[in-house]
Amino acid sequence: MSKNAITKSFNLKDGREITIETGKLAKQSDGSVVVRMGKTMLLATVVSAKEAREDLDFMPLSVDYKEKYAAAGKFPGGFFKREGRPSEHEILASRLVDRALRPLFPDDYHAETQVLISLISGENGVMPDALAALAASSALAVSDIPFNGPISEVRVARINGKFVINPNVEDLENADLDLVVAASLDNINMVEGEMKEVSEVVMLEAIKFAHEAIKVQCQAQLDLAKMVEKAKTKREYSHENHDEDLKASVNEATYQKCYDIALSGNADKHARMDAFSAVRDEFLETLTEEEREEKESLVKRYFHDVEKDAVRNAVLDERTRLDGRKLDEIRPIWTEVDYLPSTHGSAIFTRGETQSLVTVTLGNKMNAQTIDGALIEGNNEFMLHYNFPPFSVGEVRKFMGTGRREVGHGNLAERALKQVIPSGEDNPYTIRIVSDILESNGSSSMASVCGGTLALMDAGVKIKKPVAGIAMGLISDSESGKYAVLSDILGDEDHLGDMDFKVTGTNDGITACQMDIKVDGLSYQVLEEALEQARQGRLHILGEMAKTIEVPRADYKDHVPRVEKMMIDKEFIGAVIGPGGKVIQEIQKETGATIIIEEEGNYGVIDIMSSDKESIEKAKDWIRGIVAMPELNEVYLGTVKSIVPFGAFVEILPGKDGLLHISEIDWKRIEKVEDVLREGDKIKVKLIGIDSRSGKLKLSRKVLIDRPKRNNDQADN
């Protein structure tokens, strides 16, 4: 260990030790740490520019989590054999850390800041993403960067009825709740995870349990920072210029007008935006051309604050919302299924000004997504992809590929629906859902969940129960103690509010959630109220969806490929595949069916897929013939495969030949086999013998032919 290394250790409740080390690696960064648990090690660095750009009025923070393949002793896949663009798993881990850190930077701090977290040593079965936020926050804690932390994240799971912090992968398979919770010493600020229809009470208990573990990790960071000289004095900065007189003028001239618009109850998003913009532009017109050019950016900043205060105060004072709804009222919903005739399943879900067009595609196991990460490997047979085109919000924007937000929203909807997807014999398909957002004014990920449920039922997928989702919001005032919990929030209410809490579930419990809290001091009482209001809203939405379709179709649509399963003894897998895949390729070519065979335990599990029932039956019969065992004294319709001077080899079952000796072809004497048989002839033969040593088959044709009667002359002689 370097003589400059400074360390701080603490233990989880189960005895596992976590060590935070600084001063040894990456010392030219503003802050760097290595977090270690067992053989798992994460390096986190943070660098923040000394000055902010003049045109910035926000926090330009970037967080990237990367798992190095070398950390697990593996080579990256692909042609280049090096780490490339981040995987979805890495993007999701980056988002979790970003969402936990971002609210805790000072509002007026606008210097470009980059947090990089790398897995540099990985241990099988350990999930390093649960340590990523601890590493990132620790790097900030030992730096001179202003940050109102520390924070940390833990994964909490309920396994066999008991809560566990940062469980191993194997243990997590038995969990009915899997949450990642982020918090400071005092407050929860981020929650995300999936559940198997657990109650709101259980979810709150899990969050509280996680917070107790997080407090220990935050204290460890504070103790470490006290040992680092650089961290004792945070850098001074001045990233905003203000004109207090102008600020007061904007407030005086525009606040009441904004307040009145907030109470107008206009449900049209663009009309409201135009109304607010008109108030701002009216104030700008009162300035001279020179003042406008100089102060326009400040006016826009101050007006944004006025608009935010007016909308929030209108909700708190009048208990009514921007579009005129009550606090717990859901926007009007209309739905439709089977809208797209050529898809395997489709649905439209529209709630207010948010609309999702959802499709379902059913495929075979070859369509499954292969996951080949540094630590995570396997196949994903259920996926949901979320697309957010710019026209959905009336904007023009270049397409730059799938963004991190789209990955995150799609993953949330996927986790929500994954809990009700049937398994085993009840679902032979790989399922892909695509949600295209056609209109957006808040809660498009929850529209994807609702539309996904409808499309799955339209496709005939036997989901266990319908799932719906709702986004909850919060507006609160710490001074007066007033607060308002909002159901089915608008985009403006998300932007101007203190919480975005998305909850999905069935009639019987929660299946997934995502919560971002933007204020300190949110009580568990308010969370409990929000969860109950979300439950009531979810039940209402499920009722509206049931008006269109209540249960999955009795059968798949006619154009959906059918999948039938067969099981054979493991010893026959090679015979079905054939040398170099020759046999299975021939079956597919001749029948038109797609055949996939996998070894599971002592069996070979075969999926046969085709939109033509006859081709499936033909393939099944072919395979049955391959795995069938020849039976002594049975009669077979065989095919002459080859002719030799002493007889012919006849295939009686696929891949199983027997010798038809020349003496067994007919009762009469035959000089040449070719005089009676030719290759390709179909003939009936009887299995009259099986060699006990070699297993060779002895066939006879003549025993199936009536023996000719002798005439009297022949008898006398």
N, C-alpha and C positions, 0 to 999 in steps of 0.2 A: 504494500500500500504506500502511495506517495505520502511524504511527510507533510504535504500541504492538505491532504484530504481531511475533510470534516464530515463526521457521520452522526446520524441520529437514528435509533432503532425503536421499534414498538412491536407488540404482538397482537395478532388477532385473537379472538376468544378461544379458538381451537388450538392455540399455541404456535401457529406459524409466525415466523418473524419477518418483518419488513424493515429494510434498511434504506435510508436516504443518504446518499454520499455526494458531496460537492468539493470542488477544488482540485480534482484529479484529471478530468477530461474536459475538452472543449472550453478552455479558459478564456479564449478571446471573445466568446459570446457575452452578452450582458448578464446572463445567468444560465447555469447548467447543473444538472444533477443526474445521478444514476440511481434508479430505484430497483431494489433487488428483493425478490421473494423466492427462496430456494434457488433453482438454477435459472429462473426467469429474471432478465435484466432489461430495463428500459432506459435509454438515454434521452433526456429532454433538454432542449436548448431554447432560449428566447433572446431575440435581438429586437430592439426598438430604435427607430431613427431618432437622432438628436433633435431634429426640427420637423415640424409638420408642414405640408404643402399649404399654400395660402388658400387654395380653392376647396379645401376639405372642411366639412362641418360634421363629420362622422368618424367613427373609430375604424380605421382600415386594418382589421385584424385578420390574419390567416393562420389556420391551425392544420397541420398535416401529420397524420399518424401513418407510419410505414413499418411493415414487418419484413425484415431482411431474411431471405431464404437461408443464408449461411448461419443465421442464429439457430436454426433447427437442423443444420447439417444437410441441407438440401440444395439441389440445383433448380433455378427457375425453369419453367417450361418455355416452349416456344423456340423460335429459330435463334434469337439473339442471346439467349441464356443470361439475361440480366433483368433486374427489376424494371418494369415499365410503368405504365399509368396505374394509378391506385385501383385496387379491387373494390367492389361494393362494400365488403367487410371493412376495409380501411377507410373508405369514405364515411361510413356510418359511425365508426369509432371517432373519426376526426370531428364530425358534427356534434357528437355527444360532449366532447371536450370544449369545442367552440361555444356551444350554447350555455355551458356552465361558467365559462370565463368571461364572456363578452359583457354581461350586465354589470360586472364588478370593476370595470375600468372607469375612471372619472369621466363624467359626461363631457367635460371640456378638453379631454385628452385625445388628440387627433393624429399622433405620430404613427407612421406605418410600423406595425408590430407583427413579427413572425414567430410562431411557436412550432417547433419541429420535435416530434416524438418518434424514436426508432426502437424497435425490438432488436436488441443486439445479442440476446441469448434467450432461447425458448425451451421450455420443458414440456414434454408431451402431457396432455391432459389439463394444463394450466391455461386459463384464458387471460392473456396479458392486457387486453383492452380495459379490464376492470382497474388496472393500475395507471392507465394513461393520464387521467386528470390529476391524480396525485403527483405524478412526475411533472406535468406542465405547471401546476400551481406551485410546486416546490421550486422550480426554476425561476418563476416570478418572485417567490419569497426571498430568494438569495440574491436577487438583482436589485438595482436602484430604480426600477421601473415602477411608477405609481400604480398601485393595484389594491383594491379594497377587499382583499382576501384575507387569509387563504381559503380555498375550497378543496373538496376532494369528492371522489365518486367511489361507490362500491356497487357490486352486484349483489342483490339479495334474492334468495330463492327459498321457496317453501318445499321441503323434501320430507315426505312421510309426516306431514303435519308440523314440522319444526323449521324455523327460519335459519338459514345458513348464509354467512357472508363469503363472497367470492368462492363459490363452490367449483370443484373440478368439472370438466366436461362430462365425465361418466356419471357423476352424481346429478348433474343438471338434467339428464335424460328422465329422471324420476320426479322432476319438479312439476307442480301445478301452478307455480308463479315464478316468473323470472323478470326482475326489475333492475334497472340501473338508476341509482339515485345520486344526485349531486346536491351538496349543501355546504354552507359555511358553518362556523361554530354555532350560529344562532338560528339560521334559516335554511329551509329547503328552497332550491332554485331550479331544479330540473328533475324530471322523472320520465323514464321511458321503459316500456317492456310489454310482455305478453303473459296471458293467464288462461287457465282452462276453466272459464266461467266461475271465477271466484267472486265473493261478495265485496261490496264497498268497504265493509268493516275490516275484512282480511287485508285488503289493499292498504288501508290506512295503518294497520298494525305493521305491515312490512316496511312502510316508509319510516315510521318511528324507529323501528329496529335498525334500519340502515343508518339513520341519523346518529344514533348512539355510537356506532362504529366510526362514522365520519368525524365526529368530534375529537376522537383520539388522534386521527390522522392530521387534522387541522392543528391541534396543539403541538404535534411533533414538528410540523413545519415552522411554527412560531418559535419553538425552541432552537431549531436549526438556524433560523435567520438571525437569532441573537448571537450566534457564534461566528457569523460572517460579517466582517467589517463593512463591506460594500453595501450590505442590505440595511445598515443602520440609518443611512440618510438617503431618502428618495430624491431623484433628480427634480429640479425646478423646471417649470415649463410655462409658456404662455402661448396658447394655440388659438385663442379667440380674442377678437377686438370687439368692444361693445360701445354703444352710444345709448346711455341710459335715458336721455331726453327723447330720442327717437323711439325707444322701446315703450316709454310711457305714452307717447303720442299714438303709436299703433294700437296699444291696448285700449286707450280711451275711445279711439275712433271706430274700432272694429268689434270689440268684445260683445256688445249687446246684439249687434247684427248677426254675429256667429251663433250666439245663444238662441236667437229667434229661428235661425235656419235649423239648428239642432232639434228644435221643438216642432218644426213644420210637419214632420211625419212623412216626408217625401221618400217613397220606397225606391225611386230610381237613382242608382249610384251616380251615374254621369250627370244627372240634373243637380244633385247635391254638390258634386265637385264643381260644376259650373257656377253654382250659387256662391260657394265659398270663394272661388277664384275671382268672382265679380266684386266681392267685398274688398279683397286684397288689391285688385287693380284700381278700384275706386279710390283707395287711399294713395296709391302710387300717383294717380293723376293729380293729387293735391300738391305734389312736389314739383319743383322746377325741373326742367330737363337735365340740368347739371346735377342737382341733388339726386334725381332718379338714377342717373348713370353711376353715381358714386355710392348710393346707399341701397340699391335695389336688393342686393343679396342679403343685407342685414334686415330689410323689411320683410323679406320672405321668411327668414329664420324666426323673427319675432312674431310674425303672423301665424306661423305654424304653432308656436307655443300658445298664442291666444286661442286659436281654433281648438287645440287640444283641451285647454282649460274650460272653454265654453261648453264643449260637447260633454266632458266629464261632469261638470257641475250641473248641466241640464239633466243628466241621468240621475245623479245623486239627489237633486232637489225635487225633481218632478216625477221620478220613477218611470220615465218613458224613454224610448230609444230613438235613434236617428230616423228609422223608417216607421215610427209610430207604434211599434209593438210593445207589449208588456214585457217585463224582464224575463219571464219564463216561456214566452210564446215562440213557437216554431214557425218559420216562414211557410207559405203554401207549397205543397209537394204534388208533383204529378210524375207518373212513371209509365213506362211501356216496355214490353218484352217482345222478342222475335221481330225486331225492327229491321234487321239485316238478314235477308233470306239465305245467303250463302255461307254465313258463319255457323259454327257449331252451337253458339248461344250468344244472345245480344240483349242489351237493355239500355234504356235511357232513364237516368235519374235526375230530376230537376227539383231544386229546392230554392225558391226565391230566384236570385240572379246567378246561381251556381248550377252548372249542368255538366254531367259526365255521360259520355257515350262509351259503353263497356262491351268488350267482346271476349268470348271464351273459345279457346282452341284446344281440342283433345288430341293428343299424340301418343306415340309409344315410348318405350323406355330409351330408345336411341335419341329422342328429343329432349331428354333430361339435361339439365345444366350441370356440367362437370365443374367441381370446385377443387382447385389445386393451389391452395395457399401455403404459406410457410408452415403453418400449424394445422390448418383445417383442410381436410380432404373429404370428398364424397360426391354424391349426386343430389341435385335438387329437382324433385319431380312436381313441385308446385311453385309457380312464380307469378308475380303480379308486377306489371310495368305501368308506370304513371307518366303521362306526357302533358306538358303545360305549354301549349303554343302561345305566342304573343297575342294573337287575335282574341284570345279568351278574355283579355282585359282591355281590348281596343288599342293595343300598342303595336308599333313596328319595331322589330328586334331581329338581329341576325341569329340564325340557327348555329349554335356552337357545340352541338352534341348534347348529350344528356347531362344536365347540371346536378350539383350535389343536392339541391332542394328536391328535384324530381326523384333522385335515388332514395332520399329520406322519406318522402311522402309515400312512394310506392312500397317501401319496406314496411312502413307502419300499417298500410292497408293489407299487405300480404300476411303479416303476423296476426292481424285481426281475423282474417278468414281462414288461416291455416288450421285453427283450432277445430273447425267444423268440417274439414275435408275428410271424406271417408278414406279408409286405408284397406290394404289387403284385397280380398276378393271383391269388396264393395267398390273398389276403384282401380281398374286395370290401366288407367291412363296417366300420362304426364299432362298436367293442366297448365295452360298459360292464359292469364287474364291481362288484358290491356285496357287501361282507363285513359281515354282522351278527354281532357277538360275542354269543353267548347265555350263555356262561360264561367267566370269566376268572380264571386264577391264573398269570399270567406268560406272556409271549411271544404275545400275541394277534395282533400284526402278522405274526409268522411263521406262525401258523395261517392267516392271511388269504392268505399266499403259497401255502401248501400247498393250501388249499381252492380258491383261484383256479385253480391248475393243474388240479385235478381237474374243476372246473366247465367250464373251457375245453375239456378233452378230451371231456367229456360233451356239450358243445354242438357238437362236430365241428370246432372251430377247429384247423387243422393247425399247432399249435405245434411249434417245432423240436425241443424237448426238454422233459421235465418239470423243474420247479423246486421246490425245497424250501428252507425256512428254519429256522434254529435260533438261539436266544439263549444266549449264553455269559456266565458270571459269573466273578467272582474274589473270593476272600477272602484277604487277606494281612496279615502282621505284619512291619513294618519292623524291629522290634527283634530278633526271633528269625530273621528271614529266611524263615519258613515261608510257603507260599502254597498255595492250592488252586484249580484251574481247574474250573469247574462247567459241565456241559452241560445245556441245556434247563432254564433256571433258573425257579424258582417266583417268585411276586410278592414273598414275604418275602426271598428270596435277592437279588432285585434291590434292594429297599429297604435291606437291611442290608449289602449287599456293596460292593465297590470298583469294579466295572466292569459295564456292560451292553453287550455286544458282539453285535449281531445280524448274521448272515451268511447270505446266500441264494445259491443256485447250482444248477447242473446236476451231472451226474456228472463233467463235464469242466472246470468252473471256476466262479468267483464271478461273480454278476450284480449284486449290490448289498450294501451294508453300512452299518451305523450303530453307532458306538461312543461311549460316554460313560465317561470314566475319572474316578473321584472321589478318587484318591490321587496323591501325587507319587511319582516315581521308578519308574514301571512300565517294566521293561526290555523291549527288543526280544526277548529270549529268551522271556519270558513271553508276549508277543504271538504269537510264532511257535508256541509250544506251544498257545495258545488256538486259533489258526487251524487247526492240524492236528487238534486234538480236534473242532473245529467241522466240518471236512471229513468225519471219520469219522461224526459224528452225522448230518450231512446225507445221507450215503450210506445210512445205516440208515433214515432217514425216507423217502427215495425208494423204498427196497425195500418198506416197509410200504404206501406209496401204490400201488405197482405191483400189489399183491394185489387191489386193487379195479378199477383200469383202468390199462393200460400205455401205450396209444396212443390218439390221438383217434378218435372214431367215424368210420366210413368215409364217412358222409354226415350232413348236417344233419338235424334232426328234421323230421317232416312239416309242422309248423305254423310252421316258420321261414321268413320271406320269403326268396326266392331273388334273387340279384343276378347279372345277366349284363351283360357289357360289350360295347360296339360302338365301333369307331373309324371316323370319317369324315374326309374332307378338311376343313380349316379353313374353306374357302370355303362349305361347306354348313351351317355352324352357324346362321347367320341364317335359312336356309330351314326348318330343323327347329324353331327357336324360333318363327318367324313374327312379324309385326308386333304388338308389345305382348304377346308370348307366346301369341298366339291359336292357333298350330298345335300347340305342345307341350301346351297346356291341353286342346285337343280330343283329342289322342292319349290323354292320361291319362284323360279323361272316358269315352271310348269303350272303352278297353281295361281300365281299372281298375288299371293299372300306374303306379308312381311313376318319373318320368324326371328324371335330373339330367345336365346336359351341361356340361363344362368344357373350356376351351381349353388344350392342352398342346403347345407347339411348333407344328408344322404340322398338328396333328390336333385334332379334337374327340373327347373321350372321353366316351362316354355310358354311364351306369349305369341299367339298367332293373330295377326291383325289384317283385316281387309274389309272393304265396304260391301263385299259380295259374300253372302253366307255360303254359297256353294264352294267357293275357293277355300274357305276356312275348313269345311268338312273334308274336302279333298286332301288338304294338307294334314289334317288330323288322321285320316285313314292311312296316309303314307307313313306318318310317324309311328302309328300303331303297328304297322307292318314291320318297321325297323326294329322295334323293341319287343315284338312278339317272339316267343321261343318255339322252335319247331317241336311238334308232338308226334311221337311214334304212332304209326298206323293211321295218321290223318291224311286226307286227300287234299292236294293243293293244285291250283291252276298256276303252272309255272311257265317261265319263259326260257327258251333255249338260248344260252349265252355263248357257248362255244361247242365245237364238235371235234372230237379226237378219234383216232382209229379204233379205240376200244369202247366208245360210247359218246355221251354228251353230258355237259355240265348244265344243269337246269336251276335257275333262280326261283325258289319257292316262296321266299319272303325277301323284302328289300335287304340286299347285302348278304343273303344266306343262300349259298349254292350247294347242290348235292350232285352226286354222280349217278347218272342213268346208264348202267352198263349196257353194252350192245345186246347182251343176252336177256335183258329185262325190258327191251323195247317192244317185243312182240313174241307171240308163241312160235311163230314160224322162224326159220333160220334167216338171218340177215347177213349179207356179205359186207355191205358198206352202209355205214350210218346215214350218209348223204342220200341214200336211196329212199329213206323214210322221213328224215328230219332236216330242217334248215335253221340257221341262226335266226332268232326272232320269232320262231313258231311258238304259239301258246298251246300247251298240252297239259292234260291232267296226269298227275303222278301221285303215287302213294309213298310215304316215308316208311320204309320197311326195316331200317336199321340205322343205329347211331353208334359209331365206334367209341368205346368207353375211354380210350386213351387220347385219340386225336380229335374226337368230336366230329369227324367227317360223316356226312349224311349219305345213306344208300337209298336210292329211289327205284321204283318199278312202275312201268307203264302197263306191262302185260297183265298184271294182276287185276287191272280194271277192265280188261277185255275178256269177253267170254272165250273160254278155251274151246277150240274147234273139236267137234266130235269125230272119232275115228270111224271109217266105213267098215263093212263086214269083211271085205277082202283083207284089209289091213289087220283086222282082228284075228282072222284065221292064220295069217302068216305069222 
